[in-house]
Amino acid sequence: MKKQALDPEAKTKPHIIEHLGISALRSTHPEVRKLKRQQSGHSAHGNKVWRSSFVLMDYLTTYPPEPASQVLDVGCGWGLTSIFLAKEYAAKVTGLDIDSGVEPFLRLQAQVNQCEIKFQCGGFESLTETELSAFHLIVAADICFWDEMVDPLLDLFRDALAAGVKRIVIADPGRPPFWSLCEHAVETLDAEIVTRRIYEPWRTEKFILVIERA
Ligand SMILES: C[S@@+](CC[C@H](N)C(=O)[O-])C[C@H]1O[C@@H](n2cnc3c(N)ncnc32)[C@H](O)[C@@H]1O
């Protein structure tokens, strides 16, 4: 049988993914495990490193934000997309999540990457146009996983565009609610859907909904 080449880092950093300039602590990392032991459990799936976020980051390397843009990362979870944008493009990022339990994980990941992310606990449904007007770009990964999320996300997009947000980029593995979101966003908001494949840190293909205004 052919021997598999060992990642030279694997022995020393088996719990860290180094990719696109960021270090992402996996769920198995001792510090992450320690935080998990302190919590009784997460409520809405913000409990690991999600692959869609790496596809989103990869897409953003091709279509990066202006340096020092104000960015909102909706359903930020552990905040890896936020950290990537802050580190690579000096973006001023607010990570919004309905689950306060993700905050210590986001803080840990940000500390390891030596960057500052503002965390806001709350649902995207309650963001006002005034709040949204502070942002140039809205990003999200894997945030449309229930049917009930489709209409509030469409409302968020409409409010954000009305507030002057220039670009909205949402990555997803392609669950049925996401396709429903895409259908409405293409019809009513002139959205585009693209497929994006990455080969590192995993070989995977995801879908990206993009809405842009001049
Ligand atoms: C599948 S995880 C993805 C996390 C992160 N975007 C990533 O890719 O690593 C979905 C995240 O959305 C958050 N979430 C779910 N409903 C939300 C809502 N209504 N408003 C804000 N965040 C929400 C969850 O708490 C969770 O952290």
The ligand as an ORCA input file, in Angstrom:
! r2SCAN-3c Opt
* xyz 0 1
  C     -23.469     26.984     10.843
  S     -22.887     28.211     11.927
  C     -21.733     29.090     10.919
  C     -20.799     29.933     11.742
  C     -19.792     30.756     10.939
  N     -20.434     31.632      9.993
  C     -18.796     29.855     10.232
  O     -18.922     29.677      9.018
  O     -17.904     29.330     10.902
  C     -24.294     29.329     11.970
  C     -24.126     30.484     12.948
  O     -25.237     31.377     12.768
  C     -25.671     31.818     14.047
  N     -27.070     32.249     13.910
  C     -28.163     31.460     13.732
  N     -29.279     32.213     13.632
  C     -28.876     33.500     13.731
  C     -29.568     34.754     13.703
  N     -30.882     34.816     13.553
  N     -28.847     35.906     13.829
  C     -27.497     35.849     13.999
  N     -26.791     34.687     14.047
  C     -27.478     33.536     13.908
  C     -25.458     30.603     14.933
  O     -25.438     30.918     16.306
  C     -24.146     30.069     14.406
  O     -23.043     30.614     15.076
*
